[in-house]
Amino acid sequence: MPKMKTKSSAKKRFKLTASGKFKAPQANKQHNMRKRSKRQIRNQRGTDVLPKVEARRIPAYMPYA
């Protein structure tokens, strides 16, 4: 059976942690940042661990992660 392909968009956006959870960049910070509070901007830096509900579909996109 041939190898399965990884979705290129998924490998750029998600990383698997050692404990098996998926990390992703924080959402909702592309534009209109001047309207947001400094606290919200600060809290949206870096990455975030995805909730189980959202993380369930990612292994299908990344079969060898």
SULSUL-V985628 format. One record per backbone hydrogen bond with DSSP energy under -0.5 kcal/mol. CO is the residue of the C=O (numbers start at 1). NH is the residue of the N-H. E is the energy in kcal/mol with one decimal. If there is no record, write none. Layout:
co->(CO & CO)
nh->(NH & NH)
e->(E & E)
This chain:
co->(7 & 8 & 9 & 10 & 13 & 15 & 17 & 21 & 22 & 23 & 24 & 32 & 33 & 37 & 38 & 39 & 40 & 42 & 46 & 48 & 51 & 52 & 54 & 55 & 55 & 57 & 57 & 58 & 58 & 61 & 62)
nh->(11 & 12 & 13 & 14 & 25 & 23 & 20 & 17 & 50 & 15 & 48 & 35 & 36 & 41 & 42 & 43 & 44 & 45 & 26 & 24 & 55 & 56 & 57 & 58 & 59 & 60 & 61 & 61 & 62 & 7 & 65)
e->(-2.0 & -1.2 & -1.0 & -2.5 & -0.6 & -3.2 & -1.6 & -3.4 & -2.8 & -1.9 & -2.9 & -0.8 & -1.1 & -2.2 & -2.4 & -2.2 & -1.1 & -1.2 & -1.5 & -2.5 & -2.3 & -1.1 & -0.8 & -0.6 & -0.7 & -0.7 & -0.6 & -1.3 & -1.6 & -2.5 & -1.5)
